[in-house]
């Protein structure tokens, strides 16, 4: 959650969808820019390691992009 909220603007929305899934609403980005942002976020999360019961645990992420742009 910290990585996601640290990489978005104040007017964008980060929310938990359920389980280990989150969603972001990126109002100002084109679909191409949103895909690039998704890659940046995946890479940032992939670099994380968490401590759990004396062990270092690697973390990973995958992302998809859906456009909500109105069609004519």
PyMOL commands that set and color helices and strands:
alter all, ss='L'
color gray80, all
select helices_A, chain A and resi 2-6+31-46
alter helices_A, ss='H'
color red, helices_A
select strands_A, chain A and resi 13-18+21-25+49-52+55-58
alter strands_A, ss='S'
color yellow, strands_A
deselect
rebuild
show_as cartoon
